[in-house]
C-alpha cells in the first residue's frame, strides 16, 4: 500500500505544470533511487551531489541559529528554475520546476535602462 502511495505522489509531481524533473536520493549513501523519466542519470547524480552539500550547510545554519529546530523544507528560486527539496530520515526528494509566472518573475527585476 505504501508503494502505491509513493507511485501516486510521483505521478502527481510529474504531471504538475512546470515540473522538469525530480530526483529521489538515499539520505545515507547519496545514491539516486528514482529520477524523472527522461532525465539523464548523470544529471540526476549531479543534482543529488550538489543538493546534498547544500542540505548539509542549510541544516547546520538552522541548528546554529536554533538548536531546537531542524530543516523541514528547502526552496531555492533562480531566474529560470526553482528547486524544492524535502529532506527525510531515509531519503530526500528534489523537484526541479520552471518558473511560469512571468509577471511575478519580472516584478522582482529592475526595469531596463533606456
VOVEX-696016 format. One record per residue (C-alpha): x, y, z; chain; residue in one letter; residue number from 1. Coordinates in nm, 3 decimals, m for minus. Layout:
N
<pt><X>X</X><Y>Y</Y><Z>Z</Z><cadena>A</cadena><residuo>A</residuo><num>NUM</num></pt>
...
END
This chain:
114
<pt><X>0.000</X><Y>0.000</Y><Z>0.000</Z><cadena>A</cadena><residuo>X</residuo><num>1</num></pt>
<pt><X>0.284</X><Y>0.239</Y><Z>0.082</Z><cadena>A</cadena><residuo>X</residuo><num>2</num></pt>
<pt><X>0.438</X><Y>0.170</Y><Z>m0.262</Z><cadena>A</cadena><residuo>X</residuo><num>3</num></pt>
<pt><X>0.113</X><Y>0.274</Y><Z>m0.434</Z><cadena>A</cadena><residuo>X</residuo><num>4</num></pt>
<pt><X>0.108</X><Y>0.598</Y><Z>m0.232</Z><cadena>A</cadena><residuo>X</residuo><num>5</num></pt>
<pt><X>0.466</X><Y>0.669</Y><Z>m0.342</Z><cadena>A</cadena><residuo>X</residuo><num>6</num></pt>
<pt><X>0.377</X><Y>0.600</Y><Z>m0.706</Z><cadena>A</cadena><residuo>X</residuo><num>7</num></pt>
<pt><X>0.071</X><Y>0.824</Y><Z>m0.683</Z><cadena>A</cadena><residuo>X</residuo><num>8</num></pt>
<pt><X>0.280</X><Y>1.104</Y><Z>m0.532</Z><cadena>A</cadena><residuo>X</residuo><num>9</num></pt>
<pt><X>0.545</X><Y>1.074</Y><Z>m0.804</Z><cadena>A</cadena><residuo>X</residuo><num>10</num></pt>
<pt><X>0.277</X><Y>1.076</Y><Z>m1.071</Z><cadena>A</cadena><residuo>X</residuo><num>11</num></pt>
<pt><X>0.125</X><Y>1.394</Y><Z>m0.922</Z><cadena>A</cadena><residuo>X</residuo><num>12</num></pt>
<pt><X>0.468</X><Y>1.559</Y><Z>m0.913</Z><cadena>A</cadena><residuo>X</residuo><num>13</num></pt>
<pt><X>0.546</X><Y>1.450</Y><Z>m1.269</Z><cadena>A</cadena><residuo>X</residuo><num>14</num></pt>
<pt><X>0.216</X><Y>1.587</Y><Z>m1.401</Z><cadena>A</cadena><residuo>X</residuo><num>15</num></pt>
<pt><X>0.235</X><Y>1.917</Y><Z>m1.217</Z><cadena>A</cadena><residuo>X</residuo><num>16</num></pt>
<pt><X>0.266</X><Y>2.214</Y><Z>m1.451</Z><cadena>A</cadena><residuo>X</residuo><num>17</num></pt>
<pt><X>0.625</X><Y>2.328</Y><Z>m1.490</Z><cadena>A</cadena><residuo>X</residuo><num>18</num></pt>
<pt><X>0.796</X><Y>2.024</Y><Z>m1.338</Z><cadena>A</cadena><residuo>X</residuo><num>19</num></pt>
<pt><X>1.108</X><Y>1.943</Y><Z>m1.538</Z><cadena>A</cadena><residuo>X</residuo><num>20</num></pt>
<pt><X>1.239</X><Y>1.672</Y><Z>m1.313</Z><cadena>A</cadena><residuo>X</residuo><num>21</num></pt>
<pt><X>1.264</X><Y>1.505</Y><Z>m0.978</Z><cadena>A</cadena><residuo>X</residuo><num>22</num></pt>
<pt><X>1.529</X><Y>1.304</Y><Z>m0.803</Z><cadena>A</cadena><residuo>X</residuo><num>23</num></pt>
<pt><X>1.483</X><Y>1.080</Y><Z>m0.501</Z><cadena>A</cadena><residuo>X</residuo><num>24</num></pt>
<pt><X>1.810</X><Y>1.029</Y><Z>m0.317</Z><cadena>A</cadena><residuo>X</residuo><num>25</num></pt>
<pt><X>1.909</X><Y>0.788</Y><Z>m0.042</Z><cadena>A</cadena><residuo>X</residuo><num>26</num></pt>
<pt><X>1.998</X><Y>1.002</Y><Z>0.258</Z><cadena>A</cadena><residuo>X</residuo><num>27</num></pt>
<pt><X>2.276</X><Y>0.774</Y><Z>0.381</Z><cadena>A</cadena><residuo>X</residuo><num>28</num></pt>
<pt><X>2.481</X><Y>0.694</Y><Z>0.072</Z><cadena>A</cadena><residuo>X</residuo><num>29</num></pt>
<pt><X>2.362</X><Y>0.964</Y><Z>m0.171</Z><cadena>A</cadena><residuo>X</residuo><num>30</num></pt>
<pt><X>2.252</X><Y>0.706</Y><Z>m0.429</Z><cadena>A</cadena><residuo>X</residuo><num>31</num></pt>
<pt><X>1.981</X><Y>0.814</Y><Z>m0.672</Z><cadena>A</cadena><residuo>X</residuo><num>32</num></pt>
<pt><X>1.686</X><Y>0.584</Y><Z>m0.605</Z><cadena>A</cadena><residuo>X</residuo><num>33</num></pt>
<pt><X>1.448</X><Y>0.726</Y><Z>m0.865</Z><cadena>A</cadena><residuo>X</residuo><num>34</num></pt>
<pt><X>1.459</X><Y>1.001</Y><Z>m1.123</Z><cadena>A</cadena><residuo>X</residuo><num>35</num></pt>
<pt><X>1.218</X><Y>1.174</Y><Z>m1.354</Z><cadena>A</cadena><residuo>X</residuo><num>36</num></pt>
<pt><X>1.151</X><Y>0.973</Y><Z>m1.671</Z><cadena>A</cadena><residuo>X</residuo><num>37</num></pt>
<pt><X>1.376</X><Y>1.108</Y><Z>m1.944</Z><cadena>A</cadena><residuo>X</residuo><num>38</num></pt>
<pt><X>1.623</X><Y>1.271</Y><Z>m1.702</Z><cadena>A</cadena><residuo>X</residuo><num>39</num></pt>
<pt><X>1.979</X><Y>1.162</Y><Z>m1.772</Z><cadena>A</cadena><residuo>X</residuo><num>40</num></pt>
<pt><X>2.142</X><Y>0.957</Y><Z>m1.495</Z><cadena>A</cadena><residuo>X</residuo><num>41</num></pt>
<pt><X>2.441</X><Y>1.195</Y><Z>m1.492</Z><cadena>A</cadena><residuo>X</residuo><num>42</num></pt>
<pt><X>2.214</X><Y>1.496</Y><Z>m1.441</Z><cadena>A</cadena><residuo>X</residuo><num>43</num></pt>
<pt><X>2.027</X><Y>1.322</Y><Z>m1.158</Z><cadena>A</cadena><residuo>X</residuo><num>44</num></pt>
<pt><X>2.359</X><Y>1.229</Y><Z>m0.994</Z><cadena>A</cadena><residuo>X</residuo><num>45</num></pt>
<pt><X>2.479</X><Y>1.591</Y><Z>m1.018</Z><cadena>A</cadena><residuo>X</residuo><num>46</num></pt>
<pt><X>2.161</X><Y>1.723</Y><Z>m0.857</Z><cadena>A</cadena><residuo>X</residuo><num>47</num></pt>
<pt><X>2.197</X><Y>1.461</Y><Z>m0.582</Z><cadena>A</cadena><residuo>X</residuo><num>48</num></pt>
<pt><X>2.560</X><Y>1.557</Y><Z>m0.510</Z><cadena>A</cadena><residuo>X</residuo><num>49</num></pt>
<pt><X>2.510</X><Y>1.932</Y><Z>m0.515</Z><cadena>A</cadena><residuo>X</residuo><num>50</num></pt>
<pt><X>2.186</X><Y>1.938</Y><Z>m0.319</Z><cadena>A</cadena><residuo>X</residuo><num>51</num></pt>
<pt><X>2.334</X><Y>1.706</Y><Z>m0.053</Z><cadena>A</cadena><residuo>X</residuo><num>52</num></pt>
<pt><X>2.608</X><Y>1.965</Y><Z>0.008</Z><cadena>A</cadena><residuo>X</residuo><num>53</num></pt>
<pt><X>2.354</X><Y>2.245</Y><Z>0.023</Z><cadena>A</cadena><residuo>X</residuo><num>54</num></pt>
<pt><X>2.126</X><Y>2.046</Y><Z>0.256</Z><cadena>A</cadena><residuo>X</residuo><num>55</num></pt>
<pt><X>2.412</X><Y>1.990</Y><Z>0.499</Z><cadena>A</cadena><residuo>X</residuo><num>56</num></pt>
<pt><X>2.504</X><Y>2.359</Y><Z>0.500</Z><cadena>A</cadena><residuo>X</residuo><num>57</num></pt>
<pt><X>2.141</X><Y>2.470</Y><Z>0.543</Z><cadena>A</cadena><residuo>X</residuo><num>58</num></pt>
<pt><X>2.080</X><Y>2.218</Y><Z>0.822</Z><cadena>A</cadena><residuo>X</residuo><num>59</num></pt>
<pt><X>2.391</X><Y>2.343</Y><Z>1.007</Z><cadena>A</cadena><residuo>X</residuo><num>60</num></pt>
<pt><X>2.278</X><Y>2.704</Y><Z>0.975</Z><cadena>A</cadena><residuo>X</residuo><num>61</num></pt>
<pt><X>1.934</X><Y>2.619</Y><Z>1.113</Z><cadena>A</cadena><residuo>X</residuo><num>62</num></pt>
<pt><X>2.088</X><Y>2.421</Y><Z>1.401</Z><cadena>A</cadena><residuo>X</residuo><num>63</num></pt>
<pt><X>2.334</X><Y>2.702</Y><Z>1.479</Z><cadena>A</cadena><residuo>X</residuo><num>64</num></pt>
<pt><X>2.056</X><Y>2.961</Y><Z>1.486</Z><cadena>A</cadena><residuo>X</residuo><num>65</num></pt>
<pt><X>1.824</X><Y>2.749</Y><Z>1.698</Z><cadena>A</cadena><residuo>X</residuo><num>66</num></pt>
<pt><X>1.945</X><Y>2.412</Y><Z>1.829</Z><cadena>A</cadena><residuo>X</residuo><num>67</num></pt>
<pt><X>1.587</X><Y>2.303</Y><Z>1.900</Z><cadena>A</cadena><residuo>X</residuo><num>68</num></pt>
<pt><X>1.484</X><Y>2.347</Y><Z>1.534</Z><cadena>A</cadena><residuo>X</residuo><num>69</num></pt>
<pt><X>1.552</X><Y>2.142</Y><Z>1.221</Z><cadena>A</cadena><residuo>X</residuo><num>70</num></pt>
<pt><X>1.512</X><Y>2.192</Y><Z>0.848</Z><cadena>A</cadena><residuo>X</residuo><num>71</num></pt>
<pt><X>1.180</X><Y>2.070</Y><Z>0.713</Z><cadena>A</cadena><residuo>X</residuo><num>72</num></pt>
<pt><X>1.196</X><Y>2.203</Y><Z>0.358</Z><cadena>A</cadena><residuo>X</residuo><num>73</num></pt>
<pt><X>1.432</X><Y>2.397</Y><Z>0.133</Z><cadena>A</cadena><residuo>X</residuo><num>74</num></pt>
<pt><X>1.324</X><Y>2.613</Y><Z>m0.159</Z><cadena>A</cadena><residuo>X</residuo><num>75</num></pt>
<pt><X>1.569</X><Y>2.778</Y><Z>m0.398</Z><cadena>A</cadena><residuo>X</residuo><num>76</num></pt>
<pt><X>1.444</X><Y>3.017</Y><Z>m0.662</Z><cadena>A</cadena><residuo>X</residuo><num>77</num></pt>
<pt><X>1.664</X><Y>3.100</Y><Z>m0.961</Z><cadena>A</cadena><residuo>X</residuo><num>78</num></pt>
<pt><X>1.585</X><Y>3.305</Y><Z>m1.269</Z><cadena>A</cadena><residuo>X</residuo><num>79</num></pt>
<pt><X>1.466</X><Y>3.006</Y><Z>m1.474</Z><cadena>A</cadena><residuo>X</residuo><num>80</num></pt>
<pt><X>1.406</X><Y>2.729</Y><Z>m1.222</Z><cadena>A</cadena><residuo>X</residuo><num>81</num></pt>
<pt><X>1.304</X><Y>2.658</Y><Z>m0.870</Z><cadena>A</cadena><residuo>X</residuo><num>82</num></pt>
<pt><X>1.443</X><Y>2.370</Y><Z>m0.667</Z><cadena>A</cadena><residuo>X</residuo><num>83</num></pt>
<pt><X>1.219</X><Y>2.225</Y><Z>m0.399</Z><cadena>A</cadena><residuo>X</residuo><num>84</num></pt>
<pt><X>1.393</X><Y>1.995</Y><Z>m0.154</Z><cadena>A</cadena><residuo>X</residuo><num>85</num></pt>
<pt><X>1.217</X><Y>1.784</Y><Z>0.107</Z><cadena>A</cadena><residuo>X</residuo><num>86</num></pt>
<pt><X>1.473</X><Y>1.616</Y><Z>0.332</Z><cadena>A</cadena><residuo>X</residuo><num>87</num></pt>
<pt><X>1.371</X><Y>1.298</Y><Z>0.507</Z><cadena>A</cadena><residuo>X</residuo><num>88</num></pt>
<pt><X>1.516</X><Y>1.048</Y><Z>0.751</Z><cadena>A</cadena><residuo>X</residuo><num>89</num></pt>
<pt><X>1.588</X><Y>0.788</Y><Z>0.483</Z><cadena>A</cadena><residuo>X</residuo><num>90</num></pt>
<pt><X>1.562</X><Y>0.978</Y><Z>0.154</Z><cadena>A</cadena><residuo>X</residuo><num>91</num></pt>
<pt><X>1.543</X><Y>1.329</Y><Z>0.009</Z><cadena>A</cadena><residuo>X</residuo><num>92</num></pt>
<pt><X>1.312</X><Y>1.444</Y><Z>m0.267</Z><cadena>A</cadena><residuo>X</residuo><num>93</num></pt>
<pt><X>1.435</X><Y>1.711</Y><Z>m0.510</Z><cadena>A</cadena><residuo>X</residuo><num>94</num></pt>
<pt><X>1.190</X><Y>1.867</Y><Z>m0.756</Z><cadena>A</cadena><residuo>X</residuo><num>95</num></pt>
<pt><X>1.306</X><Y>2.093</Y><Z>m1.040</Z><cadena>A</cadena><residuo>X</residuo><num>96</num></pt>
<pt><X>1.044</X><Y>2.318</Y><Z>m1.191</Z><cadena>A</cadena><residuo>X</residuo><num>97</num></pt>
<pt><X>1.027</X><Y>2.603</Y><Z>m1.438</Z><cadena>A</cadena><residuo>X</residuo><num>98</num></pt>
<pt><X>0.909</X><Y>2.941</Y><Z>m1.321</Z><cadena>A</cadena><residuo>X</residuo><num>99</num></pt>
<pt><X>0.598</X><Y>3.003</Y><Z>m1.528</Z><cadena>A</cadena><residuo>X</residuo><num>100</num></pt>
<pt><X>0.457</X><Y>3.316</Y><Z>m1.373</Z><cadena>A</cadena><residuo>X</residuo><num>101</num></pt>
<pt><X>0.640</X><Y>3.568</Y><Z>m1.593</Z><cadena>A</cadena><residuo>X</residuo><num>102</num></pt>
<pt><X>0.482</X><Y>3.878</Y><Z>m1.438</Z><cadena>A</cadena><residuo>X</residuo><num>103</num></pt>
<pt><X>0.591</X><Y>3.754</Y><Z>m1.095</Z><cadena>A</cadena><residuo>X</residuo><num>104</num></pt>
<pt><X>0.949</X><Y>3.696</Y><Z>m1.210</Z><cadena>A</cadena><residuo>X</residuo><num>105</num></pt>
<pt><X>0.973</X><Y>4.036</Y><Z>m1.378</Z><cadena>A</cadena><residuo>X</residuo><num>106</num></pt>
<pt><X>0.822</X><Y>4.207</Y><Z>m1.075</Z><cadena>A</cadena><residuo>X</residuo><num>107</num></pt>
<pt><X>1.146</X><Y>4.134</Y><Z>m0.891</Z><cadena>A</cadena><residuo>X</residuo><num>108</num></pt>
<pt><X>1.371</X><Y>4.257</Y><Z>m1.171</Z><cadena>A</cadena><residuo>X</residuo><num>109</num></pt>
<pt><X>1.473</X><Y>4.616</Y><Z>m1.213</Z><cadena>A</cadena><residuo>X</residuo><num>110</num></pt>
<pt><X>1.347</X><Y>4.784</Y><Z>m1.530</Z><cadena>A</cadena><residuo>X</residuo><num>111</num></pt>
<pt><X>1.597</X><Y>4.811</Y><Z>m1.812</Z><cadena>A</cadena><residuo>X</residuo><num>112</num></pt>
<pt><X>1.757</X><Y>5.149</Y><Z>m1.867</Z><cadena>A</cadena><residuo>X</residuo><num>113</num></pt>
<pt><X>1.670</X><Y>5.311</Y><Z>m2.198</Z><cadena>A</cadena><residuo>X</residuo><num>114</num></pt>
END
